[in-house]
């Protein structure tokens, strides 16, 4: 399934770094940015998380919650957050049947002639009505967090 504006998000349970459960439905009635990224502590993913963290207060002023999602385990997220002082919350997507699978962001990729499953860097902006307002996929990291913030403010 490819997610599109006007769609509702599947209510898949994710895990926070402390192991607590979090679901898209937990954000009902507020705007939400879900940013999906491949892997903790890689250059592009670190930059993306730092950019969203740097703007987290601005997203809060715009009434918009943030949630970064990858398939890394909760313990790895905790180390990533501590190492880089991240303020944008993170969650772990289940290995199989996760939110990224349902949205079409976990897909087959290839590099150097070998195929593997991987995350397509993507962002979803959800309105207060729980419907998808905008989707960016694939994402280029530079300037992306600021672009998403402007879209959230306009929503």
N, C-alpha and C positions, 0 to 999 in steps of 0.2 A: 504494500500500500504506500503510495506517495501522499504525503500530507499536503493540503492546499488551504488557502484562505477560506474561511467559512466552516471548515471541518472542526469537529470536537476531538480532543486528545483522548486516546485510550488511557484508562486509569490504572497504569502499571505501577506496582510497588517497587521503589528504589531504596537503596540503603545509604544513610548518611555516614560520615566517617566514624561516628560514635556507635554505629550499628543500628540506630533508630530508623524506623521506616518513614518514608516520605512518598507522597503520591501527588500527581497534578491536582487532584480534587482538594488537597489541603490548601490550595491557593484560591479557592472559589471566591469570587467577588473582587479580586484584585488582578491587576495586569501582571503577567509573568513572562520572563525571558528564559527560555531553555537553550543553553548553548552546548552542543554536542562536540566533543573533541576526541582525537584518537588516543592519546596516552599522556599520563602525568610525566612531568620532568623532561620533556623533549623541547627543543627550542621554540617551535611554533606554538605549541600548547602552553608552554610557560608564559610566553608573550601574551597570548590571548587571555589567559587567566589573570595575569597582572593588569592588563588593560581593563577588563571588566571589574576587577577589584578596585582599581584607581577611580572608577566612575560609580562605585556602588552607592555612595551617598547621594549622587545625582539621580541614580535610578530610584532610590528610596523617596527622594523629593518628588519624583514624577509618579509616585504611587505604584512602582513596578518592582516586583520581587525578581531575584536572579537565582538561577540554579544551573551550575555547570555539570555536565554528565559525560562520563566515559565508562568503559567496562573494567577499569582498574578496580581492585578490591578496596573496601573502606579503609583498611590500614595503610594502604599506599596513598590514598587521598589525604589521610591525616598527616603523613610525613611530608607530602607535597605542600600542604597548607602551612605547616610549621616552617619548612625550609624557606619559603618565599613570602611569608606573611600575608597570605591571601585572605581577603575579606568576602569575596563572592562565594557563597555556599556551594559545596560539591556533593554529588551523589553518585553511587555506583549502580550501573545498569546491570540487570541479571545477565549471566553468560548466554543463556538461551531464552527466547521469548520476552526480551526486554523492550523498553520503550523505543530504543533506536531501531530494533528489528521491525516493530510495528509501523514505524514512520518511514522505513526504507532507507535509513541512514547507515545501518550496519549491512554491508554488502560485500560482494566479491570484488577484490582489487587484484592488480598484478604489478609486479616489479621484477625487473631482471628475468623475465620469462617464468616467474613462479607466481601461482595464484594463492591468495589467502583471503580471509575475512578481515575486514577493517572498517573503521568509522569514517564516514564522509563528514568532514567538518561542516556543521550546519547549525543554524539558529532559528528558533521559532518564537515569535511574539504572539502571546495569547491575550485577548482582551478581557475586560471584567465580566463579560458574558460567557466566558469559558471557551469561546470560539477562536480558532487561529486567525490572527489578523495579517500576519506576514511571515514568509519563510525565505531564508537565505540559504542556498545550498547549490554548489559548494561555496565555502567562505574563504576569502583571502583575509588574513589576520590584520594587516596594517589598516588602521582607521575603522575597523569593523565595529568595535564596541561603541565608538562615538556615533556611528551611523545608526546602530540599533537604539541608542539612547534618544536620538532625534525622532525616530519612528515611535518610540514609546511615549515621548512627550506629546506628539501629534495625535495619539490615539485617544 
